[in-house]
Amino acid sequence: MKIFLVLGLLVTLAISFQIDDEIDPAVLSFLEVSQSPKDNDAFYYLLGIFSAEGSSPELVGRKIYKKIIKNSESYYYENDILFTNGLPLPNENDTCDLTIAQCIASIHKNKQNYTDNIEEHAVLISRYSRFMAYKEYKTLTQPSVYEPVPPYEFLVQANRLLLISAIIGGSIIDVDNILTNISSVRKRLIDADTIIGKMIYLKMLEENIDVLAFLQEHLKILSSLNVVNLSDEERSLYGQISREFRLVHDSFKSLANSKDILSPHVEVPLWVSRIIYKPNMTINSQLLIYKKLAERSELNVNEFTNEDYTILQSKSWLRNPIGTILVDIAMPNYGEYSKRIFSVDEQISELKVFRRENITKQSR
């Protein structure tokens, strides 16, 4: 009789330990922020921006998107770029990181060496201008480890070519051109819906600010340059971090009822898998840290600090040992992205400080 009682107890425990928590409603609310749209012309254009001269980047991008959807786990975007007779990028020696002072000084000193390079890449610059003119950009692909990264390098290099042209010209007209370009970059900074996209446009903006600061000093500009500090939308990473959380959510969900959860080479019964891994518990435990980091990116300048901080996550080695191991795996330091954004905002403030200081010196 005692044996049956013990067996009954063990069966009851085994069944109870297979029960997962309900998904937190706050998880679903947070995920809604980053839902992907169905269609976006700018997305297609960027996907195909590398295509050969005379082709339509948007049409090429649409074909590539169909490949992505059809072969989501085996498609390699780089193959389309590398094995297509596409648009050439400038050589490494023809452009440089414009946030480095020596880079700008070298271009200004050797102007003639860069003129032909700009003319050679007129199509790239034209496509850049076309892309930046789109009203709105939205990523159509779903967040996953297989998601291809659009060829942002073409935008980065085109942006640099425009700025190199301004350094060579060195006139008030070139300052106005940079201000116009800054407006376009900031529009993309707002609607960039991925972390990498946000950081790419932030880098481009930073290079524009540094070249503008150079011309401001070179031309001894005392009038206002009309570059305002970053807006709440430009600083925010809320939607982008929500999208990262969607990747985490989908990945943890995909492990549910997995027979090879311990090893690809060792299968375990599903009832054992359910005992040692609870996807909902794992997802719920991750929500707080992602949501807090997203909210941190929306702090105003006076509230934000560069100090790192940790958020305690709920864990259960008893009910969810595999999930606890998963949440302990290092995640990207999203706090560093916010620091970069606020750092660029400080550079914009320094432009104004520079102008005020020069006005003061001029009036003495």
Secondary structure, DSSP 8 states (H G I E B T S, - for coil): -HHHHHHHHHHHHHHHTT------HHHHHHHHTT---S--HHHHHHHTTTS-TTS-HHHHHHHHHHHHHHTTTT--HHHHHHTS-------GGG---TTSHHHHHHHHHTTHHHHHHHHHTHHHHHHHHHHHT-S-----S--STT-----HHHHHHHHHHHHHHHHHH-SHHHHHHHHHHHHHHHHHHHH--SHHHHHHHHHHHHHHHHHHHHHHHHTT--S--------HHHH--HHHHHHHHHHHHHHHHHTTT-TTSSBTTB---HHHHHHH--HHHHHHHHHHHHHHHHHHTT--TTT--S----------TTT-HHHHHHHHS----HHHHHHHHHHHHHHHHHHHHHHHHHHHHHH-
